[in-house]
Amino acid sequence: MGKEQFTIARIFGAYYELYSPSTSYVRAVLKGKLRLNQSEERHPFVVGDLVLAESGSGDWVIIEKAERKNFLTRKSDQGDSHVLCANLDLLAILASLKDPETKDGFIDRLLVAAYPTRINPLIVFTKADLVSDEYRQEREDSYRKLGYDVISVSTEDSSTLTPFLERIQGKRTFLCGNSGVGKSTLLNHLTKNNDQKTNEISGSTRKGKHTTTNSLAVFLEGETVIIDSPGVKEWGILHVSKAEMMESFPELRRAKEDCKYEYCCDFGEDCNLLKSVAENLTESRRKSLEAMIESLNKPHRVTRRDHWSQSVTKRY
């Protein structure tokens, strides 16, 4: 039997869709001993994992998983860690400028989730044709001035997709965003087909309907890989520590450089990070940080960003 290295493209039930440039797509199952391995994750294998498989008389059989370069996790409940994908070069955070508008709080959560992984984030504002140039520029600048890579696209104007294509060329990119931001529509344009099912925005709620139910890797030319994800309402970050959460904010990270103790993070009275919260964060960013820290303290409660302490440092 021949052996070959593949990338997991999709998982459905007990079966795996694998891909390699030489063999293309094959269906596979896990070898018996791999199915018995215990794991704290919902599933020991995820889209993007590199695996070794051998061919047989029927389905291919996965016999080994390579060590991951990195992985992206979502955790919204104690003991429930959901790894979404592995071995990424880029996290493309899709944020709709209108219908529905993605709030900064959601973007901030994804930036925090990406920080411990060291996966480079790219903020992609979608539906740029629905807002004024002034508003689009304002949203872009609010993150670009913090050092993030930011672009805006519109599927109604194919020329706006060129910068996005340039950034993902030859990389493994995870597309993530709220339902209705246009992930599937964007992916259809990039792949020049309509394999991804798309739905209209609900006229009554102006919120997106879920159309993607599982992560799916799409392999393009030049070793470019796009992993599409289910639309999410809230990104759980219980796996991120309070120190990592605060340091993920570039405005606060600069204050960290002046701390007396390099590995402190006990948030005492003289903490530079705490002092810089009120001094350096905008109101929107302070609300985001407040909500995320509150979710750590009350993991079973959905935190709303419309309530936060007037005395920020006392909360911490």
DOKOL-281230 format. One record per residue: residue in one letter; x, y, z of N, C-alpha, C in turn. Coordinates in steps of 0.001 Angstrom, whole numbers, padded with zeros to 6 digits, always signed. Each point is the difference from the previous one (the first is absolute). Example, Ala and Ser with C-alpha at 12.3 -4.5 7.8 and 13.67 -1.06 7.14 Angstrom:
# residues 2
a+013190-005690+007800-000890+001190+000000+000900+001200+000000s-000350+001050-000720+000820+001190+000060-000770+001090+000730
END
This chain:
# residues 316
m+000845-001203+000000-000845+001203+000000+000876+001247+000000g-000368+001008-000812+000765+001230-000072-000354+000955+001119k+000997+000770+000447-000203+000991+001048+000234+001395-000573e-000734+000979+000526+000118+001361-000525-000433+001000+001067q+000581+001213-000046-000400+001045+000925-001130+000831-000599f-001023+000237+000803-001166+000767-000427-000279+001117+001005t-000873+000908-000413-000583+000991+000901-001476-000327+000148i-000499+000038+001233-001433-000233+000213-000772+001197-000541a-000881-000267-000957-000780+001061-000630-001377+000148+000623r-000549-001109+000506-001340+000051+000575-000219-001249+000833i-000825+000126+001041-000342-001137+000849-001511-000151+000008f-000479-001205-000297-001443-000243+000028-000243-001377+000633g-000513+000046+001227-000229-001245+000719+001311-000719+000291a+000046-001273-000351+001199-000802+000221+000953+000051-001189y-000322+000823-001003+000809+000046-001219+000725+001338-000136y+001087-000034-000735+000846+001171-000212+000235+000174-001493e-000108+001237-000447+000376+000313-001369+001417+000552+000049l+000922-000658-000673+001407+000388+000005+000395+000540-001362y+001059+000830-000002+000475+000563-001260+001521-000008-000047s+000541-000326-001171+001424+000178-000288+000119+000457-001444p+001022+000776-000329+000134+000498-001371+000111-001120-001034s+000584-001127+000365+000217-001075-000969-001217-000905-000178t-000725-000259+001074-001122-000936-000051-001352+000696-000041s-000045+001266+000349-001230+000778+000099-000797-000477+001220y-001326-000147-000128-000840-000293+001153-000252-001506+000136v+000066-000470+001247-000329-001394+000301-000817-000035+001282r-000725-001080+000201-000733-000201+001244+000790-000950+000885a-000004+000265+001304+000802-000812+000911-000721-000219+001319v+000476-001007+000735-000462-000283+001358+001223-000070+000903l-000232+000054+001311+001099-000096+000948+000373-001447+000245k+001298-000235+000189+000451-001310+000430-000528-000263+001401g-000266-001246+000305-000644-000355+001255+000628+000613+001223k+001324-000047+000135+000649+000496+001209-000127+001513+000133l-000114+000707-001122-000170+001449+000054-001384+000369+000502r-000990-000819-000299-001359+000270+000468-000109-000145+001512l+000891-000809+000578-000048-000248+001431+000781+001009+000811n+000813+000823-000675+000795+000995+000714-000895+000997+000702q+000324+000307+001263-000776+000966+000767+000486+001407-000318s-000896+000946+000028+000356+001388-000277-000935+000914+000763e+000529+001151+000460-000836+000984+000676-000829+000790-000998e+000320-000092-001275-000717+000731-001024-001269-000754-000385r-000910+000725-000661-001216-000655-000487+000361-001104-000981h+001029+000256-000802+000440-000970-000992+001514+000100-000116p+000712-001121-000009+001468+000042-000050+000564+000445-001342f-000819-000001-001036+000443+000428-001325-000875+001165-000458v+000618+000982-000664-000744+001157-000492+000435+000321-001423v-000792+000818-000663+000362+000457-001342+001325+000762+000074g+000895-000310-000936+001319+000613-000013+001079-000890+000568d-000396-001051+000732+000995-000942+000517+000703-000716-001150l+001302-000199+000157+000774-000787-000957+000044-001434+000496v-000386-000941-000853-000081-001398+000407+000688-000894-001029l+000426-001153+000490+000543-001041-000865-001072-001062-000161a-000310-000352-001240-001044-000987-000268+000519-001047-000974e-000582-001173+000087+000376-001078-000925-001234-000475-000748s+000215-000364-001239-001107-000447-000846-000287-001474+000255g-001248-000372-000225-000394-001394+000162-000956-000400-001093s-000760-001042+000254-000948-000472-001007-001213+000923-000102g-000263+000754+001086-001126+000929-000013+000458+001398+000331d-000476+000533+001140+000409+001327+000442+001468+000008+000424w+000610+001179-000075+001337+000169+000557-000113-000058+001523v+001126-000287+000653+000017-000116+001451+001036+000954+000577i-000430+000897+000898+000920+000925+000647+000759-000754+001088i+001322+000004-000076+000804-000772+000948+000839+000879+000920e+000116+001310-000334+000853+000857+000825-000354+001464-000232k+000108+000809+001058-000207+001443-000107+001296+000729+000315a+000373+000952-000852+001223+000779+000224-000230+001024+001107e+001079+000425+000648-000103+001014+001040-000477+001316-000626r-000906+000672+000693-000562+001243-000525+000957+001170+000173k+000064+000848-001004+000755+001247+000108-000726+000958+000930n-001308+000037-000098-000860+000814+000856-001430-000481-000169f-000890+000532+000791-001414-000319-000156-000821+001111+000630l-001225+000142-000476-000889+001050+000468-001129-000634+000810t-000210+000536+001209-000943-000600+000939-001122+000958+000367r-001160-000569+000241-001116+000743+000563-000474-000764+001236k-000129+000696+001125-000433-000649+001240-000992+000903+000709s-001248-000440+000062-001050+000811+000610-000540-000609+001283d+000518-001168+000376-000459-000643+001222+001170-000764+000605q+000002-000156+001318+001071-000711+000666+000040-001447-000491g+001197-000454-000386+000167-001376-000434-000432-000264-001425d-000426+001029-000728-000458-000190-001382+000856+000841-000931s+001133-000543-000392+000913+000701-000885-000214-000487-001428h-000313+000922-000888-000317-000343-001390+001086+000528-000924v+000885-000884-000452+001023+000375-000967-000643+000004-001378l+000070+001129-000681-000696+000154-001274+000836-000402-001193c+001301+000288+000035+000871-000325-001122+001450+000084+000457a+000908-000487-000854+001407-000061+000385+000898+000407-001160n+001247+000321+000356+001075+000295-000964-000332+001193-000908l-000283+001138+000646-000388+001199-000730+001162+000970-000163d-000072+000812-001056+000916+001120-000191-000694+001322+000269l-001333+000013-000172-000735+001262+000058-001407-000239+000517l-000481+000931+000836-001387+000003+000448-000678+001218-000610a-000893-000229-000953-000731+001095-000640-001297+000232+000760i-000071+001124+000711-001182+000347+000782-000928+000824-000877l-001098-000598-000434-000948+000691-000869-001009+000755+000847a-000113+001294-000256-000903+000865+000759-000824+000818-000980s-001296-000156+000058-000892+000701-000918-000204+001447+000431l+000066+000908-000953-000213+001415+000288-001483+000346+000108k-000856-000878-000537-001445+000258+000046-000761-001276-000361d-001205-000115+000557-000934-001093-000343+000586-001403+000093p+000363-000492+001188+000009+000697+001289+001361+000628+000259e+000030+001033+000820+001269+000630+000340+000681-000792+001116t+001264-000345-000220+000774-000707+001022+000566+001007+000992k-000299-000189+001266+000484+000910+001029+001467-000260+000314d+000663+001029+000506+001421-000117+000328+000259-001093+001026g-000967-000230+000889+000196-000992+001044+000286-001385-000552f-000658-000368-001096+000234-001310-000606+001393-000069-000616i+000389+001074-000683+001343+000047-000585+001050-000117+001095d-000209+000734+001089+000966-000010+001102+000145-001397+000598r-001094-000735+000106+000063-001351+000552+000858-000911-000884l-000159+000115-001291+000789-000838-000896+001470+000392+000024l+000284+001267+000144+001387+000446+000115+000636-000558+001270v-000778-000040+001076+000487-000570+001257+000234-001504-000153a-000922-000689-000669+000136-001446-000195+001227-000344-000831a+000340+000875-000952+001142-000266-000875+001330+000303+000673y+000001+000885+000980+001258+000474+000589+000875-001119+000571p-000517-000905+000844+000867-001048+000559+000525-000972-001057t-000705-000130-001122+000396-000944-001039+001092+000545-000908r+000174+001322+000021+000937+000693-000890-000379-000157-001476i-001283-000278-000255-000509-000013-001371-000289+001438-000403n+000539+000434-001119-000174+001389-000432-001464+000277-000346p-000590+001057+000586-001378+000347-000341-000061+000993-001163l-001037-000119-000798-000298+000952-001066-001465+000374+000139i-000269+001278+000235-001385+000464+000137-000529+000376-001381v-001093-000658-000402-000577+000220-001317-001419+000535+000170f-000191+001282-000267-001344+000576+000043-000710-000304-001310t-001181-000622+000097-000758-000378-001189-001155+000961-000251k-000608-000127-001185-001144+000826-000411+000349+001489+000006a+001207+000301-000485+000465+001384-000019-000860+000882-000889d-000716-000612-000942-000846+000776-000911-001255+000533+000671l-000305-000454+001213-001232+000402+000675+000168+001197+000921v+001233+000474+000165+000250+001128+000907+000801+001077-000726s+000085+001160+000616+000771+001096-000588+001493-000270+000146d+000790+000638-000857+001450-000141+000082+000526+000523+001331e-000643+001047+000507+000433+000579+001277-000177-000989+001149y-001151-000674+000033-000248-000952+001078+000925-001209-000121r+000168-000481-001228+000906-001125-000222+001403+000338+000476q+000481+001199-000352+001339+000420+000387+000133+000105+001517e-001059+000477+000644+000017+000129+001459+000140-001365+000668r-000765-000992-000481+000081-001335+000587+001373-000616-000253e+000532+000191-001198+001322-000532-000323+001073+000612+000892d-000021+001321+000103+001048+000715+000733+000009-000345+001482s-001178-000323+000557-000062-000297+001429+000856-001205+000367y+000185-000930-000947+000844-001169+000253+001370+000110-000662r+000041+000690-001126+001289+000135-000689+000996+000786+000855k-000473+000994+000731+000899+000801+000828+000558-000804+001176l-000626-001139+000301+000495-000879+001059+001025-001000-000520g+000228+000020-001304+001005-000871-000579-000554-001211-000724y-001337-000109-000097-000593-001146-000673-000086+000232-001508d+000071-001098-000735-000178+000061-001448-001497+000014-000279v-000478+001018-000728-001432+000194-000213-000273+000300-001473i-001016-000648-000554-000449+000304-001354-001525-000032-000029s-000588+000564-001039-001449-000061-000208-000274-000588-001375v-001051-000803-000102-000337-000641-001260-001491+000133-000278s-000333-000167-001253-001390-000060-000421-000095-001008-001131t-000865-000975+000139-000153-000988-001063-000698+000600-001214e-000518+001228+000143-000601+000698-001134+001066+000675-000860d+001213+000095+000520+001118+000619-000718+001204-000927+000109s+000231-000796-001020+001048-001021+000045+001395+000586+000198s+000206+001277-000361+001324+000606+000160+000392+000120+001466t-001003+000072+000897+000307+000118+001427+000492-001320+000582l-000182-001096-000735+000432-001303+000497+001486-000246-000232t+000613+000783-000889+001415-000207-000334+000918+000086+001214p-000117+001031+000853+000870+000044+001190-000165-001214+000906f-001226-000502+000107-000231-001182+000824+000682-001222-000608l-000120-000163-001298+000646-001120-000688+001511+000047+000160e+000557+001200-000054+001446+000141+000157+000459-000441+001384r-000813+000292+001006+000395-000326+001373-000118-001486+000319i-000926-000701-000647-000189-001416+000307+000776-000920-000932q+000650+000562-001009+000714-000804-000982+001052-000886+000667g-000072-001310-000237+000978-000934+000521-000114-000254+001490k-001098+000459+000637-000158-000160+001442-001240-000831+000324r-000039-000463+001238-001176-000691+000513-000775+000995+000864t-001178+000374-000476-000776+001072+000622-001318-000524+000522f-000330+000386+001233-001281-000358+000608-000934+001187-000099l-001143-000175-000662-001010+001052-000106-000960-000115+001175c-000155+001087+000740-000890-000047+001150-000779+001301+000108g-001260-000103+000401-000822+001187+000174-001386-000357+000467n-000785+001026+000312-001397-000211+000364-000772-000581-001171s-001135-000606+000291-000884-000423-001074-000472+001229-000774g+000012-000091-001307-000496+001086-000830+001034+001000-000452v+001279-000196+000370+001021+000967-000418+000419-000207-001446g-000397-001120-000596+000304-000242-001404+001157-000936-000236k+000299-000889+000948+001121-000928-000174-000202-000910-001205s-001182-000605-000058-000266-000940-001087-000009+000694-001355t-000569+001197-000044-000024+000757-001256+001421+000361-000431l+000820+000413+000964+001394+000322-000309+000730-001227-000500l-000219-001138+000661+000674-001228-000408-000434-000422-001395n-001266+000193-000329-000476-000317-001340+000737+000818-001056h+000242+001281+000286+000725+000851-000936+001454-000444-000133l+000605-000377+001118+001405-000404-000028+000197-001307-000749t-000960-000911+000129+000120-001301-000655-000717-000042-001341k-000685+001111-000323-000698+000120-001283-001061-001086-000193n-000640-000378+001094-001131-000922-000106-000985+000297+001119n-001052-000734+000048-001034+000232+001007-000222-001235+000875d+001100-000695+000327-000104-001193+000832-000477+000328+001400q+000345+001193+000499-000424+000386+001341-001434+000527-000059k-000886-000618+000754-001397+000425+000048-000106+001344+000695t-000727+000941-000602-000179+001318+000607-001480+000255+000258n-000278+000793+000991-001373+000367+000344-000145+001506+000079e-001223+000482-000152-000285+001415+000145-000013+000369+001482i+000218+001286+000276-000111+000482+001363-001470+000023+000405s-000285-000403+001213-001373+000014+000488-000531+001424+000014g-001108+000243-000684-000544+001346-000088-000512+000524+001323s-000418-000895+000904-000569+000454+001263+001066+000315+001039t+001074-000781+000037+001012+000193+001038+001255+000674-000511r+000201+000033-001320+001209+000552-000615+001236-000737+000485k-000170-001226+000415+001132-000818+000425+000154-001157-000968g+001216-000488-000117+000262-001046-000974-000529-001356+000438k-000347-000815-000974-000393-001373+000267+001231-000898-000149h+000106-001007+000854+001133-000907-000080-000094-000837-001277t+001057+000002-000798+000011-000779-001233+001134-001014-000019t+001084+000231+000737+001115-000925+000055-000035-000709+001343t-000020-001321+000002-000161-000741+001247+001297-000617+000501n+000990-000194-000855+001275-000572+000405+001125+000689-000746s+001197-000010+000615+001153+000573-000682+000298-000794-001267l+000450+000697-001009+000269-000621-001299+001208+000657-000632a+000980-000795-000404+001199+000515-000656-000175-000042-001511v+000305+001127-000641-000064+000112-001454+001418+000250-000504f+000459-000823-000929+001377+000059-000479+000044+000677-001364l+000709+001125-000058+000118+000771-001225+001395-000166-000589e+000261+000703-001083+001309-000091-000638+001082+000645+000855g+001246-000427-000226+001132+000606+000687+000045-000274+001486e-000469-001186+000428+000006-000407+001401-000814+000938+000897t-000963+000671-000606-000906+000859+000769-001153-000838+000528v-000218+000076+001315-001066-000774+000633-000888+000953+000800i-001304-000105-000207-000966+000784+000760-000857-000966+000800i-000089+000240+001309-000858-000820+000850-001201+000837+000406d-001166-000415-000450-001241+000697+000330-000534-000575+001298s-000653+000840+000796-000476-000423+001313-001481+000303+000143p-000668-000659+000961-001389+000358+000283-000076+001428+000523g-001060+000721-000332-000189+001326+000569-000258-000110+001497v+000559+000899+000779-000156-000079+001455-000570+001302+000542k-000764-000104+001087-000552+001179+000661+000939+000519+001076e+000654-000919+000707+000877+000374+001098+001203-000930-000011w+001193+000574+000128+001211-000813-000020+000489-000169+001437g-000139-001225+000531+000425-000273+001362+001511+000049+000148i+000488+000704+001011+001446+000155+000192+000420-000396+001419l-000676-000997+000576+000353-000432+001348+001383-000651+000058h+000555-000371-001156+001329-000606-000029+001110+001047+000055v-000360+001285-000099+000986+001081+000023+000099+000546+001423s+001215+000119+000520+000176+000514+001352-000239+001503+000040k-000239+000521+001195-000223+001427+000174+001207+000809-000457a+001207-000503+000311+001217+000700-000404+000129+000030-001515e-000246-001147-000666+000066-000049-001464-001048+000911-000616m-001155+000050+000627-001098+000817-000504+000391+001483-000027m+000572+000470+001089+000371+001406+000087+001202+000310-000893e+000949-000913-000036+001194+000235-000811-000303-000060-001496s-001124-000629-000365-000349-000085-001416-000409+001353-000564f-000353+000941+000877-000334+001351-000437+001304+000771-000238p+000292+000417-001228+001252+000715-000271+000175+001245+000858e-001101+000676+000309+000086+001208+000818+000529-000303+001393l-000354-001182+000536+000448-000391+001331+001353-000700-000041r+000270-000650-001107+001268-000719-000142+001186+000954+000073r-000205+001219-000471+001082+000989+000074+000305+000339+001458a-001057+000059+000828+000199+000281+001421+000702-001155+000689k-000213-001208-000488+000630-001189+000574+001525+000101-000073e+000495+000653-001038+001446+000121-000175+000655+000787+001126d-000774+000840+000679+000549+000819+001086-000234-000605+001380c-000542-001217+000044-000232-000632+001299+001333-000293+000702k-000023+000099+001312+001211-000264+000788+000383-001470-000047y-001017-000869-000035+000252-001437+000020-000497-000618-001299e+000899-000671-000701-000324-000519-001328-001100-001054+000045y+000035-000863+001013-000974-001091+000074-000921+000162+001216c-000555+001181+000160-000817+000295+001170-001469-000350-000248c-000724+000935-000587-001418-000175-000330-000865-000362+001205d+000312+000573+001188-000875-000211+001141-000997+001138+000160f+000092+001011-000884-000954+001100-000056-000135+000703+001352g+001131+000317+000603+000015+000721+001267-000310+001473-000178e+000116+000754+001091-000357+001419-000021+000869+000812-000948d+001257-000402-000171+000912+000754-000854+000101-000576-001412c-000955-000821-000392+000061-000676-001304-000141+001006-001143n+000996+000036-000872-000030+000898-001157-001127-000353-000969l-000314-001305-000110-001068-000409-000899-001338+000589+000440l-000274-000078+001286-001274+000521+000501-000091+001509-000175k+001105+000688+000277-000002+001455-000138-000233+000418-001452s+000508-000793-000922-000095+000386-001412-001373-000273-000596v-000848-000798+000676-001329-000294-000524-000795+001279-000204a-000102+000801+001061-000770+001240-000083+000684+001040-000867e+001315-000059-000068+000757+001017-000723+000062-000255-001509n+000074-001259-000404+000324-000310-001390-001099-000683-000805l-001013-000565+000657-001049-000685-000738-001161+000934-000315t-000528-000129-001214-001217+000735-000338-001166-000612+000770e-001127+000690+000022-001158-000515+000721-000425-001355-000535s+000005-000153-001334-000407-001265-000596+000933-001132+000397r+001291+000269-000009+000970-001034+000359-000058-000320+001495r-000272+000999+000827-000150-000259+001432-001204-000904+000258k-001091+000256-000732-001183-000845+000143+000309-001438-000406s+000771-000152-001055+000359-001343-000454+000806-000741+001057l+000994+000667+000547+000842-000621+001019-000810-000329+001243e-000870+000933+000400-000857-000212+001166-000855-001244-000178a-000617-000140-001159-000886-001136-000251+000772-001308-000001m+001196+000004-000566+000782-001232-000069+000492-000439+001374i+000442+000938+000799+000456-000351+001346-001172-000471+000850e-001166+000611-000189-001177-000440+000746-000386-001419-000398s+000209-000362-001263-000328-001358-000430+000916-001025+000660l+001221+000403+000352+000891-000899+000733-000504-000204+001425n-000507+001066+000606-000491-000079+001372-001343-000717+000092k-000817+000130-001058-001318-000639-000018-000156-000756-001313p+000667-001153-000126+000035-000722-001282-001345-000492-000501h-000994-000136+000881-001292-000526-000441-000989+001102-000363r+000479+001235+000046-000871+001134-000298+000421+000634-001314v-000979+000276-000854+000278+000726-001233+000157+001465+000347t+001197+000530-000202+000284+001369+000418-000461+000991-001049r-000732+001016+000444-000431+001066-000897+000941+001178+000137r+000310+000656-001101+000982+001075+000021-000610+001355+000341d-001322+000020+000281-000619+001296+000274+000023+000333+001494h+000715-000812+000790+000130+000301+001424+001438-000226+000417w+000606+001021+000575+001374-000155+000475+000274+001027+001081s+000956-000309+000854+000289+000836+001150+000582+001342-000408q-000406+001038+000708+000565+001314-000259+001437+000080+000493s+000333-000828+000964+001362-000034+000522+000674-001260-000524v+000671+000129-001140+000521-001162-000701+000989-000774+000829t+000928+000689+000633+001057-000697+000718-000542-000769+001200k-001097+000441+000594-000570-000712+001144-000561-001353-000429r-000450-000093-001242-000557-001262-000486+001095-001047-000108y+001250+000461-000247+001071-000939-000240+000758-000306+001286
END
